[in-house]
Amino acid sequence: MSESSNSFEKQAKSLFDESVDQLDAATLSQLNRRRHRALAELHGHHIRWARWAPAAGVAAALVVAVMLALPQTQVNSSLPVSDMDILLGEDSIEMLEDLEFYAWLDLQEEEIG
C-alpha cells in the first residue's frame, strides 16, 4: 500500500511541477500577489484578535472578582412559604414521616374556615 501511495505522490508532484513550469510570467506574478494578499489578510485578522485578548481576560477577571466580593443576596422573608418549600427544606424527612397528620390538619383548617 505504501509503495503505491508513494508512486502516486511522486506522479502527482511531477504533474504539478510540470503544470507550474508551463505558466507564463504574468500568471505567476498574479498568483504570487494574490498569495501575499491572502497571507497579509490572514495575519491582519490574527493581530486584531490578539490585540483584544488581554483586555477580554482582564474584563473576565474583574467580573469574577466583583461577583466574589459582593455579599450574597438575602432571600426576602416576607414572601409566603409554599408547601413545596417546606417539603424541600431541611426538615423534609421529618415532615414526610408525619404526612398523614399534616393532611388531617389541612382538612381541619378547611372545615373551620
C-alpha positions in Angstrom: 0.0 0.0 0.0 2.8 2.4 0.9 4.6 1.8 -2.4 1.5 2.6 -4.5 0.9 5.7 -2.5 4.5 6.8 -2.8 4.4 6.3 -6.6 1.1 8.2 -6.8 2.5 11.1 -4.8 5.6 11.2 -7.0 3.5 11.2 -10.1 1.1 13.9 -8.8 4.1 16.1 -7.8 5.7 15.8 -11.1 2.5 16.6 -13.0 2.0 19.6 -10.7 5.6 20.8 -11.2 5.2 20.5 -15.0 2.0 22.5 -15.0 3.6 25.2 -12.9 6.6 25.3 -15.2 4.3 25.9 -18.2 2.7 29.0 -16.7 3.7 32.4 -18.1 5.3 35.1 -16.1 2.1 37.3 -15.8 0.1 34.4 -14.4 2.9 33.5 -11.9 3.1 37.2 -10.8 -0.6 37.4 -10.4 -0.7 34.2 -8.3 2.2 35.4 -6.2 0.4 38.8 -5.5 -2.8 37.0 -4.5 -0.9 34.7 -2.2 0.8 37.6 -0.5 -2.5 39.4 -0.1 -4.2 36.4 1.4 -1.4 35.9 3.8 -1.4 39.6 4.8 -5.2 39.4 5.4 -4.9 36.3 7.5 -2.1 37.9 9.5 -4.2 41.0 10.0 -7.1 39.1 11.4 -4.8 37.3 13.8 -3.3 40.6 15.0 -6.8 42.2 15.5 -7.9 39.3 17.7 -4.7 39.2 19.6 -4.9 42.9 20.4 -8.2 42.4 22.3 -7.4 39.1 24.0 -5.6 40.7 27.1 -8.5 43.2 27.6 -11.1 40.4 27.4 -9.1 38.4 30.0 -8.9 41.4 32.4 -12.6 42.1 32.0 -13.5 38.4 32.8 -11.2 38.5 35.8 -12.9 41.7 37.0 -16.4 40.2 36.7 -15.3 37.2 38.7 -13.7 39.4 41.4 -16.8 41.6 41.7 -19.1 38.5 42.0 -16.9 37.1 44.7 -16.6 40.4 46.6 -20.3 41.3 46.7 -22.3 39.8 49.6 -24.7 37.1 48.8 -28.3 38.3 48.3 -30.7 37.6 51.1 -34.0 35.8 50.5 -37.0 38.1 51.1 -38.6 36.8 54.3 -41.9 38.5 53.5 -42.6 36.0 50.7 -45.2 33.3 51.6 -43.9 29.9 52.1 -45.4 27.2 49.9 -45.9 23.6 50.8 -43.2 22.6 48.3 -40.7 25.0 50.0 -41.5 23.3 53.3 -41.2 19.8 51.9 -37.9 20.6 50.2 -36.5 22.3 53.2 -34.2 21.0 55.9 -36.9 19.3 57.9 -38.5 17.5 54.9 -37.7 14.0 56.1 -39.4 14.6 59.5 -42.4 16.1 57.7 -42.7 13.2 55.3 -42.9 10.8 58.2 -45.9 12.7 59.6 -47.6 13.4 56.2 -50.9 11.9 57.3 -51.0 14.2 60.3 -50.4 17.3 58.2 -53.1 16.2 55.7 -55.5 15.9 58.7 -54.5 19.4 59.9 -55.2 20.7 56.4 -58.6 19.2 56.4 -59.4 20.6 59.8 -58.4 24.1 58.6 -60.7 23.7 55.6 -63.6 22.6 57.8 -63.1 25.5 60.2 -62.5 28.2 57.5 
